[in-house]
Amino acid sequence: MFVGAALNCRLVDFAFSEEQEMLRRSAREFLAKECGSKVVRRLMETPDGHDPALWKKIADLGWTALGIPEEYGGVGTFLDLIVVLEEAGRALLPGPFFSTMGLAVPALIEAGTASQKKEVLGAIASGSARATLALTEPAGRWDAEGVRLDAKQTGGGWQLDGVKLFVPDAGAADHMVVAARTRGEGEDGITLFLVHGRPQGMTVTPLETLDMTRRWSEVRFEGVRLDADAVMGEPDKAWPRLKRALEWATAALCAEMVGGVQKVLETSTEYAKARHQFGKPIGIYQAVSHKLADMLVLSESGRSATYYAAWTVDADAPDRSLASSMAKAYVSDAYRKVAGDGIQVHGGIGFTWEHDMHLYFKRAKSSEVTLGDATYHRELVAQALDL
C-alpha cells in the first residue's frame, strides 16, 4: 500500500495552480490586516470567540463557499479550501470557520439528504449560517465505539438523551450535526441527526480550555425531541459516511496545523537573525541553528504529508483513509515539537503572555488531540498494514 502511495506521488502534480496561489496571497494579506494578534487576543476574551463582522468579510470573500458543490451555492474545490485553512492556521483565526467548513460541511456532503444539503449548505455558502459537529463524549474517543448518546424513536420523531463534550464553536453554531447511537455496538447502529438552533432540552455550556483561540463546549441533550426529517441518511448505518467525513476533516485540520508550523518557523528564524548575544546573532550558534533546521524539516515533511492527504480526499483515492491518518500522526507531533522549540529559540520572551508564541503552542496542543492524537492515528495506519 505504501508503494502504491509512493507511485501515485510521482504521477500527481502537487503544485497549486496560479489561481490557488493568488488565493493564498490574498488570504494572507486579508488575515494580516483583519486578524492580527490584537484581534485574536480580543476575541479570546469574548464568550464565543466569534466576530460577526469578521465572518461577514470572510463570507464576502467567498471562503464559506469553498469546497461546497455548485448546486448548493458553492465554488472551488476542497484543495482551494485547504489553501485558505493553511493561511487561517498561520493567523490563528478564531471563530467557527474550521468547525463549519472542516467538520460540518463534510458531514453534510457525505450524509445529508437532498433537502438538508439545499437548506444548510446553501446557507453556509452564502455566509448566513455556521455549523459544527458533535461527536466526542466524556470517554474522549473519536471512533465509533465512543458514540454512546442515546437516540430513540418516539412516535413520528426521535428523542436524544446524553452528553457531547468538546464540541467546537457550539455557542456560535446555527446548525449541529450530532452522532448518536440508535442500536447495537461499535460501527453498527450509529445515526446522524441535523439539529437546528437550540431545541428545548438542549443546553450549551462553554468549557475553560488551554487554547482559548478556539471555543469548546459541553452540549447536553435531555429529552430533546426531533422530527423524522432530522435524520441524515439511513438510520443505524451512518458510520461509513461519518468516517469519510472525518477523513475530509482530518486533512483540513492538518492544513491548518501546517500553517501554524510555518508561522512559528518564520517568526523564530527572524528572531534568531535579529537577536544578538556576545555581539553576534544567536542564529550562528549550533544550539539554535540546528534546532531551526530540525523545525524546517518537520515543517516541510508535514506539509508534504498534508498536501498528499488533501489530494487523496479530493480525488477520492483508494488510500485516502491511510493518507489522512499518516498526515495527522506526523503533523500532530510536528506542530507540538516546532511550537515548543519556537518558545526555546525565543528564550525568556517566548514564555511571556505578551509574546504570541504561547498562543501557537496552545493551538498545537489543542489540535494535537482533535480528531485523534498521533497514537490513535498510528494505530489506524498499523491496521491498514494488517498488523
SVG drawing of the C-alpha trace seen along z (x, -y; Angstrom):
<svg xmlns="http://www.w3.org/2000/svg" viewBox="-46 -46 77 54">
<polyline fill="none" stroke="black" stroke-width="0.4" points="0.0,0.0 2.8,-2.4 4.5,-1.6 1.2,-2.4 1.0,-5.7 4.6,-6.5 3.9,-5.7 0.8,-8.0 3.0,-10.8 5.3,-10.5 2.4,-10.7 0.5,-13.6 1.5,-17.2 1.1,-18.6 1.9,-22.2 -1.0,-24.5 -2.5,-26.4 -1.8,-30.0 -5.3,-30.8 -4.8,-28.9 -1.5,-30.8 -3.3,-34.0 -6.0,-32.8 -3.2,-32.1 -1.6,-35.6 -5.0,-37.3 -5.9,-35.2 -2.6,-36.0 -3.0,-39.8 -6.6,-39.8 -5.8,-37.9 -2.7,-40.1 -5.0,-43.1 -8.2,-41.8 -7.0,-39.1 -3.7,-40.3 -2.6,-39.4 -4.6,-42.1 -7.8,-40.8 -7.1,-37.3 -6.5,-38.3 -9.6,-40.4 -11.7,-37.5 -10.1,-35.2 -11.9,-37.3 -15.3,-37.1 -17.9,-34.4 -17.9,-32.5 -14.7,-33.8 -16.9,-34.8 -16.9,-38.2 -20.0,-38.5 -18.3,-41.4 -15.2,-39.4 -17.4,-36.4 -19.2,-38.6 -15.9,-39.8 -14.8,-36.1 -18.2,-35.2 -17.9,-38.2 -14.5,-36.8 -16.3,-33.5 -14.4,-31.4 -17.6,-30.0 -18.5,-28.5 -15.2,-26.8 -15.5,-23.0 -19.3,-23.1 -20.9,-21.7 -22.1,-24.3 -25.7,-23.2 -25.8,-24.4 -24.1,-27.7 -20.5,-26.6 -17.4,-27.4 -14.0,-25.9 -12.7,-22.6 -11.6,-21.1 -8.0,-22.0 -9.0,-25.6 -10.3,-25.3 -7.0,-23.7 -5.1,-26.8 -7.3,-29.1 -7.2,-26.8 -3.4,-26.8 -3.4,-30.6 -6.1,-30.6 -3.7,-28.4 -0.9,-30.9 -3.1,-33.7 -4.7,-31.5 -8.1,-32.6 -10.7,-32.4 -14.3,-31.6 -16.3,-28.9 -14.5,-28.7 -12.9,-25.3 -15.8,-23.8 -18.2,-24.9 -16.0,-24.3 -13.8,-21.4 -16.3,-19.5 -19.9,-20.2 -19.7,-20.7 -18.0,-17.3 -20.6,-15.6 -23.4,-17.3 -21.9,-16.5 -21.3,-12.8 -24.5,-12.1 -27.1,-14.8 -30.3,-14.4 -31.0,-16.5 -33.3,-18.9 -30.8,-19.2 -27.9,-20.0 -30.0,-22.5 -31.1,-24.3 -27.9,-24.2 -25.1,-24.1 -26.8,-26.9 -26.9,-29.0 -23.3,-28.2 -22.1,-29.1 -23.9,-32.4 -22.3,-33.2 -25.7,-33.3 -25.1,-30.2 -22.5,-28.5 -22.4,-24.8 -20.4,-22.2 -20.1,-18.5 -20.9,-17.0 -19.1,-13.7 -16.9,-13.2 -18.3,-12.3 -16.8,-12.1 -14.9,-9.0 -12.8,-11.2 -12.8,-8.7 -13.0,-9.6 -14.0,-6.1 -17.5,-4.6 -17.2,-2.9 -17.1,-6.3 -20.6,-7.2 -23.0,-6.5 -25.5,-9.4 -28.9,-7.7 -31.5,-8.3 -34.9,-6.6 -37.8,-6.7 -40.9,-8.4 -44.0,-8.4 -43.1,-10.1 -39.8,-11.5 -36.8,-11.0 -35.6,-11.8 -32.0,-12.5 -30.5,-11.9 -26.9,-12.2 -23.8,-14.5 -21.4,-15.6 -18.1,-17.0 -15.6,-19.3 -17.9,-20.4 -16.1,-23.1 -17.8,-26.5 -21.2,-25.2 -22.0,-28.6 -21.8,-30.2 -23.4,-27.4 -26.8,-27.7 -26.8,-24.0 -25.2,-21.0 -24.6,-17.5 -25.0,-15.1 -23.8,-11.5 -26.0,-9.2 -26.4,-5.5 -29.8,-4.1 -28.9,-0.4 -26.0,2.1 -22.4,1.7 -19.3,0.3 -19.9,-0.8 -23.4,0.8 -26.3,-1.4 -24.9,-5.0 -27.3,-7.6 -26.5,-11.2 -29.1,-14.0 -29.2,-17.5 -30.2,-19.8 -31.3,-23.4 -30.8,-26.1 -31.4,-25.3 -34.4,-23.0 -35.9,-22.5 -33.8,-20.3 -30.5,-21.2 -28.0,-23.2 -24.6,-24.5 -22.0,-25.2 -18.7,-26.8 -15.6,-25.0 -12.4,-26.5 -9.6,-25.0 -5.9,-25.6 -6.5,-27.1 -8.9,-30.0 -8.5,-30.9 -10.9,-28.0 -14.0,-27.6 -15.2,-24.2 -18.4,-23.4 -20.3,-20.7 -23.7,-20.1 -26.3,-18.3 -29.4,-16.7 -32.2,-16.0 -35.3,-14.7 -34.6,-16.7 -37.4,-16.0 -36.6,-16.0 -38.8,-15.5 -38.2,-12.5 -36.6,-14.6 -33.7,-15.4 -32.2,-12.1 -29.2,-12.3 -29.3,-9.4 -30.3,-6.0 -30.8,-5.3 -28.3,-2.9 -25.9,-3.0 -24.2,-6.4 -20.7,-5.3 -19.2,-4.7 -20.3,-8.1 -19.2,-9.8 -15.8,-8.1 -15.4,-9.5 -16.4,-13.0 -13.7,-12.6 -11.1,-12.0 -12.1,-15.3 -11.9,-16.9 -8.5,-15.4 -6.9,-16.7 -8.4,-20.1 -7.1,-20.2 -3.7,-19.2 -3.7,-22.1 -4.5,-24.5 -1.8,-23.0 1.0,-23.2 0.1,-26.9 0.8,-27.3 4.1,-25.4 5.3,-27.6 4.4,-30.8 6.3,-29.6 9.3,-28.7 9.4,-32.0 9.0,-34.0 11.7,-32.0 14.1,-32.3 13.6,-36.1 14.3,-36.4 17.4,-34.2 18.8,-36.6 17.9,-39.8 18.7,-38.8 22.4,-39.3 24.4,-37.8 28.1,-38.5 27.9,-40.7 26.6,-38.0 23.2,-36.9 22.1,-33.8 21.3,-32.0 25.0,-31.3 25.2,-29.1 24.6,-25.4 22.2,-25.0 19.9,-27.4 20.7,-26.9 20.3,-23.1 17.1,-23.5 15.8,-25.7 17.0,-23.2 15.0,-20.4 12.0,-22.7 12.3,-23.3 12.4,-19.5 9.3,-18.9 7.5,-21.8 8.2,-20.7 7.6,-17.0 4.3,-17.8 3.2,-20.0 4.0,-17.2 2.0,-14.7 -0.9,-17.1 -1.0,-18.0 -1.0,-14.4 -3.8,-13.6 -5.8,-16.5 -5.3,-15.3 -6.4,-11.8 -9.6,-13.1 -10.3,-15.5 -9.7,-12.7 -11.4,-10.1 -8.3,-7.9 -8.3,-4.4 -5.7,-5.3 -7.5,-8.4 -8.1,-6.9 -4.4,-5.8 -3.1,-9.2 -5.2,-11.3 -4.1,-9.2 -0.4,-9.3 -0.7,-13.1 -2.4,-13.6 0.0,-11.2 3.0,-13.2 1.7,-16.7 0.3,-16.3 3.8,-15.6 5.5,-18.1 3.3,-21.1 3.8,-20.4 7.6,-20.0 8.0,-23.0 5.9,-25.2 7.8,-24.1 11.2,-24.7 10.0,-28.1 9.5,-29.1 13.0,-27.9 14.6,-29.8 12.9,-33.0 14.3,-32.4 12.7,-34.3 10.5,-36.5 8.9,-33.4 7.4,-32.5 5.7,-35.8 2.0,-36.4 2.7,-39.4 4.5,-37.3 2.4,-35.3 4.5,-32.1 2.5,-30.6 -0.7,-31.0 0.7,-28.8 1.9,-26.2 -1.6,-26.1 -3.2,-25.7 -0.8,-23.0 -1.7,-21.1 -5.4,-21.5 -5.1,-20.4 -2.9,-17.5 -5.8,-15.7 -8.6,-17.0 -9.8,-14.2 -7.5,-11.8 -3.9,-12.2 -0.8,-10.7 -1.1,-7.4 -4.7,-6.9 -3.8,-7.5 -0.6,-5.3 -2.9,-2.5 -5.1,-3.2 -2.0,-3.1 -1.0,0.2 -4.4,1.6 -4.1,0.6 -1.0,2.7 -2.9,5.7 -0.8,5.5"/>
</svg>
